Amino acid sequence: MQTQQAILLHNRKVFHHFLSRFTLEQLNTIPEGFNNNIIWNIAHSLVTQQLLMYKLSGLSLQIPEEWVSLFAKGTKPERDITAEEVAAIDAALFSTYEQVVEDTKQGVFSSFRPYTTSTNMELNDIITAQTFVLFHDGLHIGTVLALAKLV
């Protein structure tokens, strides 16, 4: 899982790049033809990683529960995210990464509840879940890149 963790860190750095270089207004802008924005995509990727790796392993999420209702699959931006919330999401990109590395070393991902994604990918273990998270991150990095050209 070390290679997967290195890719996860890379993805988190890409997301951080946008959070640190775009204004709050740009992060919250929903361009015509889109139903979400840059900050939603970044937070959604973070929430999805937590749900697929921690919740399906029967573990506590390492993020505020409120973020699930704001950014999980099936949600869309209902309000602008504040500067304080952006800072918290940015910090969580790296704190949750460090936590997953430590939790992997400690072997806390010992049980896993199988789950089939909306694209019919069967996640039967933590390794498949983490691999899927990387794929999912890539989709949302692509969306963020498209949004960044329009804000």
Buried (B, 14 or more C-beta within 10 A) or exposed (E): BEEBBEBBBEBBEBBBEBBEEBEBEBBBBBBEEBEBBBBBBBBBBBBBBBBBBBBBBEBEBBBBEEBBEBBBEEBEBEEBBEEEBBEBBBEBBEEBBEBBBEBBEEEBBEEBEEBEBEEEBEBEBBBBBBBBBBEBBBEBBEBBEBBBEEB
